[in-house]
Amino acid sequence: MLIIKKLYFSHNKATILKGISFRALRGEITTILGPNGSGKTTLFKCIAGIWKPIKGNIVWDGKKINDLSLKERARIFSIVPQDHRPSFSYSVLDVVITGRVSYLSRFSSPKDSDYQIAKNSLKKLGIYHLKNRSYTKISGGERQLVLIARALTQNSPIMLLDEPISHLDFNNQIKILRLIKKLSRERNISIVMSLHDPNLAMNFSDRVIIIKNGVKLKEGHPDRVITEETIREIYGVDVIILSFYGKKAIIPMEGKNVFDNNLAKLLQHAS
């Protein structure tokens, strides 16, 4: 279990994170949801050890890990960034094999066994045929799959995904989120990801943490956390949440039209 305890972070005398606490369990997806500027990326960088919080603890399996080196943390956390464009035209396999760096000594090279792990990750995600392609010449959806393959190759118990679908079309968004959900179950890993879209957070998360202005507002199951009142509070938008065939959808309302609201409720009941 990953436990974040009262995390604070400041930058240029401004406090970005203000005492955020939450838990992320193995085999589950925990989604950090909030508007732009709420502190989601800052939170991820503090957890990963890229930035150092001024106060608070990060605990994994009962052990405080605040002071671990980046290499030591890399055996606990694998990171999938929003976007990644290397300076050189590496092959897909070269990008994925970097997931083994934390297991190598300073001047050693990856072994055959490391390459086999990387190839297995590519096969797992159905992109083995891309292994010799230039990473910079494949599509955005394929690049995101490559980054997830690199994270799997790292073989860490926690995967951090910072807006993993922000640059993808709708088809690839759903494809990636379904894959992430499948991996969390099959690998029994803790997945912590950030999203902008509350609809996707509601339908692809086991647990949702809502933050705004660096403060945690709510935490829990999506059905209890993502409500019409909460959406209004964090985004300033009037919505109605409808259920269709076991799934939920957040529909923006134009103003506070009572007739439209009642009609939407009737449609929900009919479904």
N, C-alpha and C positions, 0 to 999 in steps of 0.2 A: 504494500500500500504506500502511495505517495501522499505525504501530508505537508501542506504549506501552512505555516503558522505565523500569522500577523506580520506579513511581509511589507516593508516600507522601502521606497526608493525615491531618491531626489536627484534632480539634474538642473544645473544652473539656478540653484536656490529654490527651485519649484519642486514640490512633492508630487511625484507622479503616481506612486502606489501608496495607499493609505491603510495599512493594516489588513491586507487581504489574507484570508484563510480559507482552505478547502481541502477535500480529500479526493483522490482518484484511485479506483480499485482495479485490480488485475482483471483482464477479460472484459473491460468496459470502456466505453467512449465517454469522456468528460469534455464538454464543449464550453469554452469561454465565449460568451456572447455579449456584445456591447457596441455602441456607436463608435465612429471614428474618433480617435483621441482619448478613448476611455482607459488605455493602458494595457491592452492585450499583448502587443508585441513586447513592451517593456517587461511584462510579467514573464513571458517566455524566455527572454534573454537573462533574466535574473535566475530562473529555475535552471537554465542550461549552464550558468556560470560565466556567461559572456559579460554580464554586468553584475556588480556586487551590491546587494541590498544594504541599506544602512542599519536595518533592524529586522529581526524575524528569523525563522528557521525553516530549512528545507530538510525533510526527514524521509528516508526511504528504508522500508523494512525495519523500522525502529531505530535507525541510526541517523544522526545528524550529518549532513554531507555538505554543509556550507563551504568548508575550507578545502574540499577536494580539488586537485588540479583538473585542468580541462581534459587531460588524457584519462584520468580516473573517472571523471564524470561521463566520458564518452562510452564507458562500459555500462553505464546506467541509463543514459539518455541518448537516443538518436533523434536527429533534428531534420525535419522537412521544411525548408523555408518557403516563403511566398513565391519567389522566383530565383533562378540561379543561372547566371550566364558567365561561364569561365572565360578567362582571357585568351586561352588557347583552344584549338579545336580538338579536344580529347575525344577518344572513342567512348561509346556508351559503357563498354566494359571497364575502361580506365576510370570513369567516374564512379562506377559502382564499387570497384575494388578499394576505393579510398575509405569505404566503410570498415576496412580491416586495420586501418592505421593505428588505432589504439591498442592493438594486440601485437604490434611490431616493436622491436627495439630500435634505437635511434638510427642506425645505419643499415638495417636489414631491409630486404625486399619481400614482397608477398610470396608465399610459398604456393605450390600447386594446390594444397588444401584450401588456401585462402581463395584462389581463383575458382575452385570448385564451389565454394560457398556462394561466391558472387554469381556464378553461372546458374546455380540452383535458384537464387533469388529472381534472376531474370526469367527463368522458366516458370517460376511460381506466378509471376505477374503477366505471363503470356507475351513477353517482349524479347525473348532470347534471340529472335531473328534480327534484332537491332544491334547486337553486341559489337559489331564492327563499324557501325554507322557513326558519323560525327555527331556528337551531342548537340552541337549548335545548328545542325541541319534537320533535326526532327521537329515534329509539331509540339505545341505547348502541352497538350494532353500526354504525349509520349514522354516529354521531359519530366513531367510530374511523376509518371510511373517509374522513370529511371531514378528519381530522387527517393521514392519510396523503396525501390529495390536496394538502393545504397543503405537506407535505414535498416532494412531487414538483414543485410549483410553484416551490419554492425552488431546484430544479435543482442541488442539491449532490451531490458524488460520494460522500458518506458519509451514511447514514441511521442515526440512533440511536433505538431503540425501547425505552423503559423499561416492561417488563411490558405490552405492547400488548394483551393479551387477558385481563387480570386481572378485568375486570368483565363479561365476555361469557359467554353460554351456549355449550354445546359446539358447536352448529352454527356460530355466528359465530366461535368460536375457530379452527375448521378453515378456514373461509372466509378469515379474515384471514391466517392462516399460509400458506395456499396462494397468496394474492395476494402476500404479501411475497416468497415464494420466486420467483414468476414475475417480479416487478419486479427482483429482484437479477440475474436472467439477462438480461432484455430491456434494462434500462438500464445493465448492467455497473457497478453501484454496489456499494460495500461496505456491507453491512447488519450492524450490531451491535445485538443485542437481548438483553434479559434475560428469563428465564422462571423460574417456580417448578417447573413440571411436567417431570420428567426424561423422561417418555414423549414429550411433544411436542418437547422439545429433541433427543431421539435421532432422531426421524423427520422433523424439518424443519430440521436444521442441517448445514452443511458442516464446521464446526469448533466445538468446545465448549471453553469455559474454565470450570473448576470452581473456585470460591472459597469459603472459609469463614473467618470471623473476620478478613477483610481480607487473607488470604493466598491466593495461587494454589496449588492443589493439583495440578491436572492440566491439560493442554492437548493437543488433537489431534482426530482424527476421532472422531465419536460412538461408533462401535463399539469403539474402543480406550480411550476415556475413561470412558464410562458403563458400568460393570461392576457386578456384584453386590457386590463388595468395596467399590467406591467409594460406592455408595448407602448401604451399611451405615456407612461412615466418616463421611459428611457428614450423613445424616439419622437414623442410629441405627435403621434398619429392615432386617430380613432380607427379601430379595426373591429372586426367580428371574427371569431374563430369557429369554423365549421368542421364537422366530421363527415367523411365520405368513405364507406367501405373500410373502416378501421384506420384510416389516415386522417390527419387534420390539416387544415389550410387556413392561413391568416389572410383575410380579405380587407383591404383598406375601405373605409367608409367615407363618402363625400359629405363632410360636415356631420351633423347629428340628425339625419333624416330618420324619423321614427318609423315611417312606413317601410323604407328600405331595410331597416334593422329587423322589423317584424317579419318581413318577407324572407329575409335570410334565415331567420330562426325556423320558419316553416319549412324551408328547403332542407335545412339540417335535419329536422324531425322526420321529413319524408324519406331521407336517405337511409 
